[in-house]
Amino acid sequence: MPEAATAPSGVSGLSGSAGSSGPPSEAALLAQRDEFPTLKTGVHLISHSLGAMPRGAREHAQRYLDEWEHESILAWHTWLPAVRSLGDLIGSVLGVDAGTVSLHANVSTVQSIVASCFSFEGPRNKIVYDDLNFSTVHYVWQEQARRGAEIVVVPSRGGIHPPTEELLRAIDERTLLVPISHVLFRSSAMYDAQRIIARAHEVGAMVLLDCYQSAGTVPLALKAWNCDLACGGSVKWACGGPGAAYLYVRPDLLSELRPTATGWFSHQEPFAFDMGPMRYAEDPFRMVGGTMPMPAIYTARAGWEIVAQLGVPAIRAKSLRQTRLLREQIEARGFTVNTPREDEGRGGTICFDFPDAERVSHTLSERRFFHDYRPRCGLRVSPHFYTTDDELDAFMRELDTVCAGGATTSASPAY
């Protein structure tokens, strides 16, 4: 095995045994470690950015290639049902009905398609969100000002906590849409989505909830919450890789949306190649536009299948325990934690900062202790269902070593 693909010297003994990693109820989660070969090559604490690749992703990719090679154009008879099937699988994790989720290449495209549904004429033209939103969402909506939208960006409190009360006050009778992140990428702070949705509906507005940082690690019930629209992708907690984003539209709202960012697959009869007026599909394909990213739709399936099989409530229980454990170790070292303490107020990541954090972060990643660093946030570290307590301990020991300017550790964690 090439040196770059070997495990860090401080974690060579990590086998993933459930015996020393949490309560017995977590055994079924840790049993999935064998499905993720990448866990043998490093400590993977970066599922908030890139989930570990399941071996099934390669198998699904091979199936797609086989269909393309052997079925030629007839493969579309398999590919289109695969699009709908993955949408329904994702919908089961989001807590919505089958037949309500469309698939896209990325969230930027999703947000742009939604934005194209509105003309911003008349008094209800206000778009309201906070300054902790993910940048791609901000870029899309900021540019709608050229089309007449009034963009209201609510200041956060300390760059960590969602400005819930301020956002609620900003949502008024002139508000059209509230495109917010459920869990904030910079602090892992979490909105009470139901409060935001209720306030928006009170004044006739809609909510577009970005679930990228919550789906797969925080239980969602979007139908029960009466959420209007929701989006996200497969890259992070879903362990599905890039290129398979999704859009949920509340069924009774779908027929009201007429995107101008559209395409042939949004048509009622795409293979009729009709050159007349646009006739939108009556199902979620209405929001799709052009040809779907089929390779990514195939590779994303394995991760979503595992998450759905394990159940997000079980994943969440383990996540809360391990993020509490991680926080204790970080606070014991005197570092600044930029993540809310309350379980109900945070997602699956602990963000913390200290002097020279960016340099330390780069060194840790080079040593295959995978996490990341973000400005005004610090290090982002995320256990997932496949993470052992020993890996958390190994990460913290290596952090101590790097902060002290030493070489990589040599002692393997005991099992």
Secondary structure, DSSP 8 states (H G I E B T S, - for coil): --GGGS--GGGTT----GGGSS-GGGHHHHGGGGG-GGGGSSEE-BTTTS----HHHHHHHHHHHHHHHHHGGGGHHHHHHHHHHHHHHHHHHHT--TT-EEEES-HHHHHHHHHTT----SS--EEEEETTS-HHHHHHHHGGGGGT-EEEEE--BTTTB--HHHHHHH--TTEEEEEEESB-TTT-BB--HHHHHHHHHHTT-EEEEE-TTTTTTS---TTTTT-SEEEE-SSSTT---SS-EEEEE-HHHHTT---SS--GGGBSSGGG---SS--B-SSGGGGT-S---HHHHHHHHHHHHHHHHH-HHHHHHHHHHHHHHHHHHHHHTT-EE-S-SSGGGB-S-EEEE-TTHHHHHHHHHHTTEE-EEETTTEEEEB--TT--HHHHHHHHHHHHHHHTT----------
